Each structure stands twice: as C-alpha cells, then as structure tokens.
Amino acid sequence: MRSNRNSSPAERTLSWTTLLVLVLLCSQCIKAESSDDGSGLKVATCQFPVSGNVDENAKYVKDLIRKAAANKADIVHFSEAALSGYGGVDVPSFDNYDWDKLRRHTQEIMGLAKEHSIWVVLGSAHYLSADEKPTNCLYIISSEGEIIDRYDKSMCTGGDLRVYTPGNHLVTIDLKGIPCGFLICYDSCFPEMYNVYRHRGVKVMFHSFYNARHKGKTILDEIIPAEIRVRASDNLMWVVANNSSAKHSSWPTCIARPDGSLTALERGVPGILYRTFPDRKVTDEFRSWTHNNKTMVLPASEVYHNGTPSNHPRATDPHALP
C-alpha cells in the first residue's frame, strides 16, 4: 500500500426524489453487493446516529468494524466526525473537550483494525494545540493497526471555521491496486477538489459526510445526492459517500458509479453498504454510459482549501493520534 500526501495543494438509475430503497436494514442487517472470493477490494461504508457521546459513537464504530470484518470487507468507512461528534452541532465547543477519552477509543479502534486485519477510515477530530482549533479529519488506519495518514477537511463552511482549523493537503492510497482518495462533506461543493484527485488517478473516492440533526428537510436533501452523482460521472470515479443516520438525516449512505447511478441504504437506519471493486457490474449487468472523458485542466494557481491552515507539527504529522 502506498500513501501520498501533498502539502500544496450504482445498480439502476435513480431519481433522488423517487429513490427506490434497495436495502432494508436494521442495526443487525447488511447488504452484500458482490461475491466474497477475495479477488477485489471489498468496501464497507457505514451509517449510524453520530452524537456528542464519544462512548456511544465508539460502540457503534467497534460493532460495525466487527460486522464488516465478519463479512470479509477489506476496508470499513465511517462518516464525518463519527467518533468525536461534529463540532458546532454535537460538540458546541472543543473547549474542555475530553481528548484523552478520544485517544483511548482511537487506540482501541486501531487495535481492532489489527485484530481483524481490516483498514478503517475513521471520521474524527484532530487536536493541534491549546491555542489552535482542531482539524475535522479522517484517520486512515491500516490493517496493521497504524495511522498511516490523515485527511483534514480542507473546504470548511463558515460554521466549521468557528470550531475547526482547515487542512491543505490531499491523501491517496493504493489498496489492492486501486487508487483511493479521501474527502469530507463540504468538499463536494467544489469541483476542483475532485479534479485534482482525478489527475492523481483516483478511481474510488471515500467521501465522508455529516448532513443530519436538522429540524426537517433542507436543500441538502436535494443538492448533496445530486453533487455526489455529478462528481462521480464528471470524474469517472466511484464515490463512496456515507452520512450520519441521526434525524433529520438529509440523505442516506450511498455509492455512486461513474455513470452517475446510485445505490443507497435506508435513510435514518444504522447499517452497512458493501461494494467490491473493480465493479464488474458496470459491464456485465449494466451497460454503462460514462461522461466527461476529457479531463479538466489543473490550474497551477488553484487553492485547495479555505480559511487558514496550520503549520503546527501536529498538523503536518500524518501519523499522530488525536
């Protein structure tokens, strides 16, 4: 597996408003998309009701890791802030936050990854210093139980910037010969964030979201699933996009194919969606119509973050614990 860090920068076409629920889940159920012969990269992407209770979040994460491993997944993927809770919503402020508890649970999750020989993409928060806001991050934990890299959310919303420090680097890894990339939530609103990964050869994007705990329906119910499908089709990628299932969850965990079609879990119900790559169903079961075979130019002057990133050693160290 190769990690690269840069300091500079589904089965039937679905209309979202008439989304056919392809998977009915309870917290004990799963949906398998392909065979378990071990020849491909089997991805498990998860949803559960993320909250400000780190102990409760950790229990969900650990249980879902065990289920994914029992179903022979190679990598299990969690939503934005899955362990830590989402700053500004679940965690009003990181002042007096229990970082020691977060570290303990992170280390236990790392141990579980090693025990079950499974990669883990863990949404969390990364402590920088008493004088700086943490980053909103994805820890990429190897099947050996090590943090091999960390993606820090680069395109932060105005609300994010009140509680988080933005990142300014990309993360790619090769798993079973498949180049994978990592993004978080609001990054989807910026086509350049996908374009730069396309130039790096990424074929599977792990995109972690938190669009939940709203009072009711918002524009996110419509715009984010549309963005996920467009980013997949524009960049000829599979986009593995999960979300918190807490109510009101704007949309469910889903996987978009390079043709723009979508497979999804049931909204608001904890569960796991599986897919094995390479996705043979593109050619064997679904006559794919792909888009945008012309790669966009990569401007030399493009900036792949907003806000002010940190130069603190804990920001630049890709292996650090929370």
N, C-alpha and C positions, 0 to 999 in steps of 0.2 A: 504494500500500500504506500502511495506517495502523497505527501501533504505539501501544498504550495500556498504560500502566504505573500501577498503583495501590499506593500505599505502605501503605494500611490493609488495611484489609485490602487378514455376511456372506453364501454363495450358498445354503446349505442348513443347516437347523437341526441342530446337532451336540451330542451329549452328550460332555462332555470325556473321560470315561473310555473312550469308544469313538470318539475323534476320528478321522475319516477324513482321511488326509493328502491334501490337494487339490493340493499342489505338491511335486514331487520335484525336488530341486535338487542340483547340485554347485556348486562355487565359481564355475563359468563359466556357470551357467544361471540363467534368470529365469522368472517367470510374469507374463503380462500379463492384466489384468482387463478392459480395455476398449480402444476404438479410440484411435488417435493423431491425431485430426483437429484437436487443439489447442483445442477449444471449451471444455474444462473444466480443472479443476485436477488434474493428474496427480501423484499422490503415490508416492514410492518409499520404503518403510521397510525397513531393513536389519538383518541379524544377522551377527555374526562372533564368534570367541572372544576377547573382550576380555581383556587381560592387563596386567601391570605394565610391559611393554616398550613404551614410547611409540613408538619407531621402528616396531615391528611393527604396533601399533594404527594408526598413521598410514598405513602402506602399505595396510592394509585399507580405511580410510576413503577414501583417494585413489582407489584402484581402483574402489570401489563408486560414488563420485561420477561417475567417467568412464562406468561402465556405465549408471547411471541417466540421465545426460545423453544418452548414445547412444540410449537408449530414450525420449527426449523427455519425461522427467519434469520437472515444474516445481519440485519440492522433494524433497530427499532427507533422510531422518530416521534418526538414529543413536541407539543405546541409551545408557542412563545410564553416564557415565564412559567412553565409548567411546574417547576419545583419551588421557585421563590415566591410566586404570586406576582401579579402585574402592578408595577409602580404607578401610582396615581389612581388606581381602581381598587385592587385588593390590598395594596400597601400604600396608604395615603402619603407616607413619607418613609425614607430609609433611615431617618434619624432614629437611633436606638434600635435598629434592626438587629436581630439575633444572627449575626454572621457565623458564629460558632456552630449553631444548630444547622445552618445551611451547609457548612463544610462537612459536618459529620454525616449528614444524609448523602451528600455528594460522594464522599468516600465509600459509603455503603453501596451506593449505586455503581460506582467503579468496581467494587469487589464483586457485585452481582454480574456485571458485564463479563468479568474474567471467569467467574464460576460457570456461566452458561455459554461462554465463548461467543458473545454477540456484541456487535457495535451498537452504541447508543448515541443518539442526537438529543441532547437534553437542554430544553429551554430553561434559563435561569437568570440570575443577576450576578455580576462580577464586581467584587469590591476593589476599589482602587486605593483610596486613602481617606483619612478623616476630612480632608479639605476638598475632595472631588466627589462628584456623584458617581455611582456605579454605572457599568455598562449593562445594556439589555442584551443577553448573549445566548449563543448555542455552544455548549461544550460538545466537542466531538470526541467520544470515548471509545477507544479501540477494544477489540475482543480480548486484549491482554489486560484490560482494566486501567489503561493510561489515558489521560487527556492528551491527545496528540495535536489538537489545535482548538481554536475558539473563534467563532464569528461574532463580532459585536455589531448590533443593529446600526446601520450607517445613516439611513434616511429616517430620522426621528421626527415625529409630529411635534407641534408646539407643546402639547401636553407632555410628551416624552421628555422634551428638553428641560422641563421643570424638575424632573426626577432622575434623568439619565444623562450620561456623557455619551455622545455618538462615537462609533468606530469609524475607521477609514481604511480598512483592508478587506480583501477577498480571501475566501478559503475554498480550495478544491482538494478532493482526494480521489484516488483511483481505487475502486472496490471491484474485485473480480474482473478487472479490465474495463470497467465502466466509469468514466469521469463524472464525478458528482460535485454539485455546488450547494451553497447554503445562503439563504436569505431570511429576513424576518419581516412580517406584516407590511408596514407602510412602504417598504422597498418595492412592493408590487406596483405602486403608482408611478414608478419611474422606469420607462422602457430601457434607459441606459444601463440600469442595474442588471438586466437580463442580457443586453447586447454584449457587455464586457465579458460575461461568463460564456456566451456563445463563442466569442473569439478565443476563449481558453479551451474550447472543445467539450464543454459540459453537455451531457445527454440526459442526466437526471438531476432535477433541482429539488432539494429539500427546503420547502418554504414553510416556516412555522408562523402561525397567526394567533392573535387573541382579538376576536371580534365578538364579545359576549358581555353579559351583565348589563345590557341595555334595558330600558323601561318597556321597549316594544320594538317594532320594525323601524329600521333606519335605512338610509340609502346604501349602507354597507351590505344589506341583504341582496341587493341587485348588483352593485358595482364590483365587489370583490370576486364573486364567481366569474363574472364576465372578464375581469382582468386576468384571472388565472388561466382561463381558456385562451385568451388572446396571447398572453405571454408564451404559452406552450406552442401555439400554432405559428406565431411570428418567429420563434427561435428554434423550431423543430426539436423541442425538448419534451420530456415527460415532467410534469410538475406535481410533486407530492406535497399537497397542501393540507395541513391539519389546522384544527381550531379548538378552542375550549368549548365544551358542551354545556357550560353553565347558561342558565336562562337570563335574558333572551340571547341565545346564540344566533348570530346573523345568518349563518350557513354552516353546513356540516363538513367534516373532514372529507376530502375528495382527492382524486388523482385525475389530472387532465393529460390527454395524449397529444402527440404532435399534430394530429388532425383537428384538435380542438374539442373532441368529445370528452365526456366526463363520466366518472363512476364515483358514487358517494355513499357514505354511511347515512344513518337516520339522524337527523338533527336532534340535539339535546339528549342523546343516549350514549353513555360511555361504550367504547368498543374499539376494535382494530380493523383496519382495511389492509389487505395484503395485495402485493403485486410482485411478479418475478420478471426481471429484466435479463436479457433482451426480451421485449414483449412480442412474442411470436404471433399474437392475435392480430397485430396490425396487418399482417399479410395473409395469415391462414384463415381468419374469421371475419375480418373487417377490411374491405377494400379501401385502403386509406387514401385520402386526398389531402396532401400536405400543402403548406403555404410558405410563402416567403423563402424561396431557395436562394435569394440574393441577400447576402449578409450585409447588414448596415455598416457604414464606416465607423471606425472607432476614433473619435476626435482626441487629439493629443492633449487638448486643454480641458477635457471633461473632468468634473469633480464628482467623486462618488460618495459624497456624504453631505450632510448639512449640520449646522452647529459647529462647535469647536472640539475636535478630537483631543485626547490626552496623550502626552508623551511620557506619562509615568511608567516606570519599569513594569508595574503590574498590568499595564495596558498593552505593552509590547511583548510581554512574555506569553507565548501561546499555550504553555503547559501549566499555568498557575491554577491553584484551587480558588474557590470564591473568596 
